[in-house]
Amino acid sequence: MPVHIRAAADRSGIEKRGSGAASSLLTMDITIHTTSLPHDDPDASLAFYRDVLGFEVRSDVGQGKMRWITVGPAGQPGTSILLAPPAADPGITEDERRTITEMMAKGTYGWILLATPDLNATFEKVQAGDTEVVQEPTEQPYGVRDCAFRDPAGNLIRIQELR
């Protein structure tokens, strides 16, 4: 694909590159290290991810509702979830904070997809943790078997069976 060069004042700073850029991306060594989900009650979120899902607590910094908690599956030190206070960014407006709070209350703000080799056993353990069940284990028309829960902050937690 040809690249059109414009005067520096007209450029956005992001330019398309020829086919060399695509091949260099294939050689990059990138992993997913951490993703984040919001919490509105750090103690309840910590209890859910540690006690119900069985995740390790990797860090817990801050105090009160302003805590950043990193958890992850045992035996997978390179993969973590950061449980963070929503809208802690000072660049977010009060209207945006309100919108985030409303979306969290509806359970439409954050979600994550986990996987397990034994969906039935995992479902039973999570359900025993007095967790809000959104969907019992179900064979989906798109070829996966999964279930869904909400964490204490309302985030959707989908768990799919590895095949």
N, C-alpha and C positions, 0 to 999 in steps of 0.2 A: 504494500500500500504506500503510495507516495506521501511524503511529508511536505507540507507547505510551510515555508519559513516566512514569518512576519516580523515586523519591527518589534523590538523588545517591549515597547510600551503596549503593543496589541496582544501579547501572549498572556495566557493564564498561568504559565509556569508548568503546565502539564502538557506534554507533547506526545503524539503517537510516534512510535519507532517502527522501523522495518521489521522483518521476520527475525532478525537477530535477537530482539528483546524476548520473543516468545521462547526461543530455545534456551536462553539463559535462565528463564524462570523454571524450566524443567530440571535444572541442575541445582537449584536452591534446596537447602536442607532446613525445612521449616516444620515445626510441630505446633499443635494447639497446646498451649501451656496452661492458661487460665481463662476462664470465662467468668462473668459476674452475674449475680442475681441480687435484686434488692431485698432488704429486710426492713420491717418496721418494729420488730421486737427481737433484738439480737439473742436474748436467752432462749426464746421459743425456737428460733431458727437453728441455733446451735444444738439444742436438744434434738430437733428433728433430724438434722444431717448426721449428727454423731450417734445418737441413741437409736433412731429408727432405721436410717439407711446404713449405719455402721461405718461412716466415713471417719478418717483420721482428722484431728484438728491440727493444722500445720502452723497457724498463727492466729492470734486474737489480740488486736491492738485497739486502743481507744477506750472510751468509757461511756457509760449510759447508753443512749440510743446511737451515739456516734462511734460505733465499733465496726471495724473491718475484720471479718473472720474468714480465714482461708481453710477449706476442708478438701478432702480428696479421698478416693478409694485406696484402701490399704494395698500395698504392693505396686502402686502406680504413682510414684513420687513426681513424675513429670506432668501429671494432669490434676488440675485443681479448679475449684469453684470459689470465687471470692464473694462472700455475702457482705454486701455493702449498704450503708444507709442511702436511700433513694434521694436524689436531688441534692446531694451534699456539695455539689459543684457550685462555687460562688457565682458562676456565670449564668445560672438558671434563674429565671424570673419567678416571682410569686405565682403568677398564672400557670407557669409550667410546673411548679411544685404541686399546685392544686390538681392539675391534670394527671400527673404521675400518681398522686395519692388516690384519685378517683379510679384510675385504671388498675392500680394494685387492689383496691377494694373489690373490683369486679373480676379480678383474676385474669386480666388481659394485658398486663404489662410485661412480665417475664416468663420464660419457659425454658426447659432443657429436656433433651432426650438422652436417657441412660439405656444401658443394655445389660442383659443377664442371660446365662445359659439355662436357668430354670425359672421361668416367669411365674409359674404357680406358687412355688415356695417363696419367691420374693414378694409376690402379691400378698400372701398370707402374713408374712412378717411385717410388711409396711401397714397393712390393714389393722393388725393387732396393736399398732402404735397409735390408735385412735386418730387416724388421719382421714381427711375428707377424700372419699373415693369419688372420682369423676367418671371412671370407666373400668369395669372389671375386665379381666383378660379376654380379649376378643381377636378373632381372626379377621384382619382387615382385607378389603377387596384389592388393595395395592400390594399384597404379598407379605405382610408382616403380622405378627401376633404381638399385641401390646396391651398395656393397661395405663391408667392415668390417675394421678392424685394431685392434690394441692398442698403446698408447704404452708407453714403458718402465715407467711406474707401473702398468700394467694397465688404464688407462682405455680404454673402448671408443670408437673413432673411426669413425663411420659417414660415408661420403661418398656423396652422392646425385647423380645426373646431372640437371642443369637441362634442362628441355624447353620 
